[in-house]
Amino acid sequence: MTYSELTAIITESAQLDVKHSVVRSYESELETLLTVPKPLKAITGIRRSGKSYLLKKMYRRLIDVLNIPQSNILFINFENDRLVKQRSLVGLRNLFDLFISNANNQKPIYLFLDEIQNVHQWESFVRTIYDSTDFNIFITGSNSHLLSSEFSTSLGGRILELNIKPFSFREFLQWNNVSVPKNIFELSENKPAIQSFLNQYLNFGGLVETFALTSAQKVSYQETLLEKIIINDIINRFDLKYPDILKTICQFLQTNTGNITSIRNIALWIRNLGAEKNIDQKTVQTYINCLEKTYLIAKVKKFSFKTKEIFSTQNKYYFVDNLFCNKSDVEDQIENIVLDHLSKKGVKDIYYGRDDRGQEIDFVIPSLSQAFQVCYILNDENINREVKTLNMSDGA
């Protein structure tokens, strides 16, 4: 590859569409990290959540605000088809050597390695550059395997991860030029528009590429994206044998979002569908773990003060975005939005509660001494039941 070909790939990788511009909450943190060479920055998240977009904005900031020469920024998206032959340790090293031989060593040097998990043995390259230079390195990936324990350990924990989520409802409103209400009066004024967009967000979530699509097109987009996640980020990455079983598990979770279930129940459900393969619980657990590693789903465990119930096998599963759970009923969709909102706020250790009589609390956050009950319609008939569950004394 010539330097001219490399610069063309860099320009193509860093191309930024500025038709719409929403300043995301992640941007201020990323901007501060542009002037801090260490630690390694890892931007993670589900496909199409906006990782590349944020990286492109940082690229423009380096050039337009910090006056970094373009020749000092190696920005490569490794999903570019012209890089098929470079998706190896040797290929990556050759690209770097070509880049660095044309860089200005008197200025800071940046490596923006987008979807780096596509490069075999990329960890060795990044570790070598990190240890031997003061270059500012940003990597992105759609799989938590990107930050495997082995890689993290070899860097002594010197990795800063920024997990990118799809648009929040606030960002969705801003994208659609709807003012975010600051008080109850502004909410009343904009209520029809906000309600309309809330219905859209509830059904189809906050992935930007869906915003201009019709409902039917959004369903098709979801199916295509899910297929890409299953094949590219799971089947190929983890060498799983039964892609059809993985798809079946996804279908189960899509229609049972937020419902209490167990690995055993999922395995039984698959067998009852007449699956030819004798799928055991261990296989189901492995496949669900893989779905979690792609950031597609999140598991919520049962909270209890009783030691014997700490390791309960009954969990609830939610999706990173409502685009993937539009087959569930509206109350489950709202529940999914609540969990996504709490996650975007950085809330950790979220559980559900359930007592011996089957009364359930949707979300319990012990560290904040908070509990949340999600309800689509609250009226005189159900208010006592919904509020009563929040008063469970032991949270179990």
C-alpha positions in Angstrom: 0.0 0.0 0.0 1.2 3.5 -0.8 1.0 6.5 1.5 -1.4 8.1 -1.0 -3.7 5.0 -0.6 -3.4 5.2 3.2 -4.4 8.9 3.3 -7.4 8.1 1.1 -8.5 5.4 3.6 -7.9 7.8 6.5 -10.0 10.5 4.8 -12.8 8.0 4.1 -12.7 6.6 7.6 -12.9 10.1 9.2 -15.6 11.5 6.9 -18.2 13.2 9.2 -21.9 13.7 8.2 -22.9 17.0 9.9 -26.5 17.3 8.6 -27.7 16.8 12.2 -25.6 17.8 15.2 -26.5 16.7 18.7 -23.9 17.3 21.4 -23.8 14.0 23.2 -22.9 13.8 26.9 -19.8 11.7 26.1 -18.2 14.5 24.1 -16.9 16.7 26.9 -15.1 13.7 28.5 -13.6 12.7 25.2 -12.4 16.2 24.6 -10.5 16.3 27.9 -8.8 13.0 27.0 -7.4 14.3 23.7 -4.6 16.0 25.6 -3.9 13.1 27.9 -1.7 10.5 26.3 -2.3 7.8 29.0 -4.2 5.7 29.7 -5.4 3.8 26.6 -9.0 4.9 25.7 -11.4 2.2 24.7 -14.8 3.3 23.3 -17.2 0.4 23.4 -20.8 -0.2 22.7 -23.3 -2.0 20.4 -23.0 -1.6 16.7 -24.4 1.7 15.3 -24.6 3.3 18.8 -22.4 6.2 17.6 -18.8 5.2 18.5 -17.4 6.1 15.1 -19.4 9.3 15.0 -17.8 10.5 18.3 -14.4 9.5 17.2 -14.8 11.5 14.0 -15.9 14.5 16.0 -12.7 14.2 18.0 -10.7 13.9 14.8 -12.2 17.2 13.6 -11.5 18.9 17.0 -7.9 17.8 16.8 -7.5 19.5 13.4 -9.8 22.5 13.8 -9.2 23.5 17.4 -6.0 21.9 18.6 -4.1 22.4 15.3 -2.8 18.9 15.0 -1.6 18.1 11.5 -3.7 15.5 9.7 -0.6 13.6 8.9 -0.2 12.9 12.7 -3.6 11.2 13.1 -3.9 7.6 12.0 -7.7 7.2 11.7 -8.7 3.8 10.3 -12.0 2.0 10.3 -11.1 -1.7 10.1 -14.5 -2.6 8.5 -13.3 -0.8 5.4 -13.3 -3.5 2.6 -10.0 -2.1 1.3 -8.3 -3.3 4.5 -9.1 -7.0 4.2 -5.5 -7.9 3.5 -4.3 -5.7 6.4 -6.4 -7.3 9.1 -3.5 -9.0 10.8 -0.7 -8.1 13.1 1.8 -7.8 10.2 -0.7 -5.8 8.1 -1.4 -3.4 11.0 2.3 -2.9 11.7 2.9 -2.1 8.0 0.1 0.5 8.0 1.6 2.1 11.1 5.1 2.2 9.8 3.9 3.9 6.6 2.0 6.4 8.7 4.7 7.2 11.2 7.3 7.7 8.5 5.3 10.6 7.2 4.3 12.1 10.6 5.7 15.2 12.2 7.5 14.0 15.3 7.5 17.5 16.8 3.8 17.3 17.2 1.6 14.9 19.2 0.6 11.7 17.4 -2.8 10.0 17.6 -4.0 6.6 16.8 -7.8 6.2 16.2 -8.3 2.5 15.6 -12.0 2.0 14.8 -13.5 -1.5 15.2 -10.1 -2.9 16.0 -11.4 -6.3 16.9 -11.4 -7.1 13.2 -7.6 -7.3 13.3 -6.1 -10.6 14.4 -3.6 -10.2 17.3 -4.2 -6.4 17.4 -3.6 -6.6 21.2 0.1 -7.2 20.7 0.4 -4.2 18.5 -1.5 -1.8 20.8 0.4 -3.1 23.8 3.8 -2.5 22.1 2.9 1.1 21.0 1.4 1.9 24.3 4.5 0.8 26.3 7.1 2.3 23.9 5.6 5.7 23.0 3.6 8.5 24.4 1.1 8.4 21.5 -2.5 9.0 22.3 -4.4 5.8 21.5 -8.2 5.5 21.0 -9.7 2.1 20.1 -13.3 1.2 19.5 -15.1 -2.1 19.4 -18.5 -3.7 19.4 -17.6 -6.6 21.8 -16.6 -6.6 25.4 -14.1 -9.3 24.5 -12.1 -6.3 23.2 -11.0 -5.7 26.8 -10.3 -9.3 27.7 -8.9 -10.0 31.2 -5.6 -11.0 29.6 -5.2 -7.8 27.7 -6.3 -5.6 30.6 -3.9 -7.5 32.9 -1.0 -7.0 30.5 -1.5 -3.3 30.6 -1.8 -3.2 34.4 -5.3 -1.8 34.3 -4.2 1.2 32.3 -7.3 1.3 30.2 -10.1 3.8 30.4 -13.4 2.4 28.9 -16.2 4.7 27.7 -19.3 2.7 26.9 -21.5 4.4 24.3 -25.3 3.9 24.5 -27.9 4.7 21.8 -29.6 8.1 22.1 -31.5 8.9 25.3 -35.0 10.3 24.9 -33.6 13.8 25.6 -31.2 13.4 22.8 -33.9 12.0 20.6 -36.0 15.2 21.2 -33.0 17.4 20.5 -32.4 15.6 17.2 -36.0 16.3 16.2 -35.7 20.0 17.2 -38.1 19.6 20.1 -37.3 21.7 23.1 -36.6 19.6 26.2 -39.1 20.9 28.8 -37.5 22.6 31.9 -40.6 22.6 33.9 -44.3 21.5 34.0 -45.5 24.5 32.1 -43.1 23.9 29.1 -44.1 20.2 29.2 -47.8 21.3 28.9 -47.0 23.5 25.9 -45.1 20.8 24.0 -47.1 17.8 25.2 -48.6 16.7 21.9 -45.2 16.8 20.1 -43.4 15.1 23.0 -46.1 12.4 23.3 -45.8 11.7 19.6 -42.0 11.3 19.8 -42.3 9.3 23.0 -44.4 6.8 21.2 -41.8 6.5 18.5 -39.0 6.2 21.0 -40.9 3.6 23.0 -41.4 1.4 19.9 -38.2 1.9 18.0 -35.6 3.3 20.4 -32.6 5.7 19.8 -30.4 4.3 17.1 -29.8 7.3 14.8 -29.8 5.4 11.5 -33.5 4.5 12.1 -34.8 8.0 12.7 -35.6 8.8 9.1 -37.1 5.4 8.4 -40.8 4.3 8.3 -42.0 1.8 10.9 -41.7 -1.0 8.4 -38.2 0.0 7.4 -37.2 0.2 11.1 -38.4 -3.4 11.6 -36.3 -4.4 8.6 -33.3 -2.5 9.9 -33.6 -4.1 13.2 -33.6 -7.6 11.7 -30.6 -6.8 9.5 -28.6 -5.3 12.4 -29.5 -8.2 14.7 -28.3 -10.6 11.9 -25.0 -8.7 11.7 -24.5 -8.7 15.4 -25.2 -12.4 15.6 -22.9 -13.4 12.6 -20.1 -10.8 12.9 -19.8 -10.2 16.6 -20.8 -13.5 18.0 -20.8 -16.5 15.7 -17.5 -15.5 14.0 -15.9 -14.1 17.1 -16.6 -16.9 19.4 -16.8 -19.7 16.9 -20.3 -20.9 18.0 -21.7 -24.0 16.3 -25.5 -23.3 16.2 -26.4 -19.8 14.8 -30.1 -20.9 14.5 -30.2 -21.6 18.3 -28.7 -18.2 19.0 -31.4 -16.5 16.9 -34.1 -18.5 18.7 -32.8 -17.3 22.1 -32.9 -13.8 20.8 -36.5 -14.3 19.7 -37.4 -15.6 23.2 -35.8 -12.6 24.9 -37.5 -10.2 22.5 -40.9 -11.4 23.4 -40.1 -11.8 27.1 -38.2 -8.5 27.8 -38.1 -7.9 31.6 -39.9 -11.1 32.5 -38.4 -13.3 35.1 -36.9 -16.4 33.5 -34.2 -19.0 33.9 -31.7 -20.7 31.7 -33.6 -24.0 32.3 -36.8 -22.5 31.1 -35.2 -21.1 27.9 -33.6 -24.5 27.2 -37.0 -26.2 27.6 -38.7 -23.6 25.4 -36.2 -24.3 22.6 -36.7 -28.0 22.9 -40.4 -27.6 22.8 -40.1 -25.8 19.5 -38.7 -29.1 18.1 -35.1 -28.1 17.8 -33.2 -31.0 16.2 -30.2 -30.5 18.4 -30.2 -31.5 22.1 -29.4 -28.1 23.5 -28.5 -28.2 27.2 -28.5 -25.5 29.8 -24.8 -25.0 29.6 -25.0 -24.2 25.8 -27.9 -21.7 26.4 -25.9 -20.0 29.2 -22.8 -19.7 26.9 -24.9 -18.2 24.1 -26.6 -15.7 26.4 -23.2 -14.7 27.8 -22.1 -14.0 24.2 -25.2 -11.7 23.7 -24.2 -9.8 26.8 -20.6 -9.4 25.5 -21.9 -7.6 22.4 -23.7 -5.1 24.6 -27.0 -6.2 23.1 -28.6 -7.4 26.4 -28.2 -6.8 30.1 -29.0 -9.2 32.8 -30.8 -8.1 36.1 -30.4 -10.5 39.0 -32.7 -11.0 42.0 -31.9 -9.0 45.1 -32.3 -10.6 48.5 -31.0 -10.2 52.0 -31.2 -14.0 52.3 -27.8 -15.6 51.6 -29.3 -18.7 50.1 -31.0 -16.7 47.4 -28.0 -14.6 46.3 -27.2 -17.1 43.5 -30.8 -17.5 42.2 -30.9 -18.7 38.6 -33.9 -16.6 37.8 -33.0 -13.4 36.0 -34.5 -10.7 33.9 -33.1 -9.7 30.6 -33.3 -6.3 28.9 -32.1 -4.9 25.6 -29.7 -2.0 25.1 -32.3 -0.2 23.0 -36.1 -0.5 22.5 -35.6 -1.2 18.8 -34.9 -4.8 19.8 -37.9 -5.3 22.1 -40.8 -4.0 20.0 -42.3 -7.5 20.1 -42.9 -7.2 23.9 -45.9 -5.5 25.4 -45.9 -1.8 26.1 -45.3 -2.2 29.9 -42.2 -4.3 29.2 -41.0 -1.7 26.7 -41.4 1.1 29.3 -39.5 -1.1 31.8 -36.7 -1.5 29.2 -36.5 2.3 28.8 -36.2 2.8 32.5 -33.3 0.3 32.8 -31.6 1.9 29.8 -32.0 5.3 31.4 -30.5 4.2 34.7 -27.6 2.6 32.9 -27.0 5.8 30.9 -26.9 7.6 34.2 -24.1 5.3 35.3 -26.1 3.5 38.0 -24.5 0.2 38.9 -25.8 -3.0 40.6 -29.4 -2.9 39.6 -31.6 -5.8 40.8 -35.2 -6.8 40.8 -37.1 -7.8 44.0 -39.6 -10.6 44.6 -41.1 -12.0 47.8 -42.3 -15.5 48.6 -45.9 -14.5 47.5 -44.7 -13.6 44.1 -45.0 -9.8 44.6 -42.4 -8.1 42.5 -40.4 -4.8 42.5 -39.2 -4.0 39.0 -35.9 -2.4 40.0 -34.0 -2.3 43.3 -30.8 -0.2 43.7 -29.4 -1.1 47.2 -26.4 1.4 47.0 -28.9 4.3 46.6 -31.6 2.9 48.8 -34.0 3.3 45.9 -36.7 1.1 44.3 -38.7 1.6 41.1 -42.0 0.2 40.1 -42.9 0.6 36.4 -46.6 0.9 35.4 -48.2 1.9 32.1 -51.5 3.0 33.5 -52.0 4.0 37.2 -55.5 4.3 38.4 -57.7 3.7 41.5 -57.9 0.0 40.8 -54.2 -0.8 40.8 -52.5 2.0 42.7 -52.6 0.2 46.0 -51.1 -3.0 44.5 -48.3 -1.1 42.7 -47.4 1.0 45.7 -47.6 -1.9 48.2 -44.8 -3.8 46.5 -42.5 -0.9 47.1 -42.9 -1.5 50.8 -41.5 -5.0 50.9 -39.4 -4.8 54.0 -36.6 -7.2 53.0 -36.5 -6.4 49.2 -36.8 -10.1 48.5 
